Amino acid sequence: MTYRVAVAAGDGIGPELTAATQQVLDAAGVSIEWVAAPVGKAAAARCGEELPWESLETMRELGVVLKGPLIAERLSGGALVRAPEGTRTHPSVNNGLRRELDLYCNLRPVRGFAPVSGRYAAMDLVIVREVTEDIYSGIERSVNEDCGEAVKRITGQASRRIARFAYDYAVRCGRRRVTAIHKANVLHKTDGLFLRCVREVGAEYPGILSEDRMVDAACYMMVKDPAAFDVMVLPNQYGDILSDLAAGLAGSLGLAPGANFGETAAMFEAAHGAAPDIAGKGIANPISLILSGALLLDHLGEREAGDRVRSAVEMVLSEARVLPADLGGTATSQEVTDAICSACEKVTA
Ligand code: NAI
C-alpha cells in the first residue's frame, strides 16, 4: 500500500531535514507518495503568499502532513488572500496552519538517550500542549507608548478537549500518570478553570493517576527528578516553554519530536525552529524531525515501522560514533541520516 502525505519543507534548515526524514521513512520500508504543499518563504517566493490556499487544501484533503520548521514572524498583512470564504488573519504561518487545519493538540514526547543525555538518559515524558488559546491567541494591544497588554484566554471546552486527549493517550500508550500544569493559585479564572476541567475529565479515568503541579514547581522538579513526570497536560504557553526545557535536559532541541492533532488532520514537525544560523551548512541534527516521522508512521497505522525508526535512532546514539555537532560530534546531517538508514536495516522492531 502507498500512503499519500503532504509535505511542507519549511524554511532555514527545514528543507535539509525534511529530505533526511523522507529518506529514513523510505528505509523503514513504508511506501509514501509525498505531495508538495509549500508554505513559508518557499511559497512566498513562488506565489507571493506564505500560506497559499492550495497548500492548505492539499493538507486538508490528505489529512497527514510532514512539516519542516518555519521562520515564525507576523504574516505580511496577516491575510490568506485567496481564501474562498474571505480574508482571515493569523499571527504567524505556524499559528495559521494550526488554525486552518483545526489542530488543537501539540504532542511532544521527550526522552533521554544514553550516553548523549548524561544524567537525563532515563527521562521519558510526554508533553500534551493545548494550542488554540491562552496568551498566544494573538489578542494583544498597545495601551500607550509605554504599555502593552495581551489577553490570556482559556475556555472550558478547549481545556476538557485537551485533557481528554491526554488521558486517552495515556491509556492507549500504557502510561500511568497525567499531571496538569498550571498557576491556578494566581490565575484563578484562567488556569483555575483549566485545572478544574482537567480534574473533571481525569475523574473518568480511574486507572490513571491524576496529579497537578504549579508551573514553577514543575520546572524545578523536571530538572531535579524528571521521573516525577509521565504525561503532562498544559495550556499553550507553559507547554511551549516546558517542552524546550525538557529537550534541553535530553541534550538538544535536535532530539525532540512533535506532532499536532485535530479531529481531521495531523501535522508532524520538530520541536525546534528554522535555525537560520546554521541553515545550508549541512550540520543540523535531523533526529528531531526523523523521530517526528516515526510518529507519522504510528499515525498511519505503521507502528512496527515507527518502532524500527526509533530503534535505529537509539542504536546510532548509543554507539555515539556518528553524532551531529549539537551532540558534540562532527558528523554532517547526511552522515547521521545515512547511519540511521543503515541501522533501520539492522534492527528488528
Ligand atoms: P531555533 O530552534 O531555530 O534555534 C535555537 C538554537 O538551536 C539555534 O542555535 C539553532 O542553531 C539550534 N538548533 C535548532 N534546531 C537545531 C537542529 N536540528 N540541529 C542543531 N541545532 C539546532 O529557535 P530560534 O533561533 O529562536 O528561531 C528561529 C526561527 O524559527 C524563528 O523565526 C522562530 O520563530 C522559528 N521557530 C519555528 C518553529 C516551528 O516552525 N515550529 C518553532 C520554533 C521556532
Residues whose N, C-alpha, C, O or C-beta is under 5 A from the ligand:
A	BS01	NAI	G68 P69 L70 I71 A72 N94 L253 G254 A270 A271 H272 G273 A274 A275 P276 D277 I278 I283 A284 N285 D326
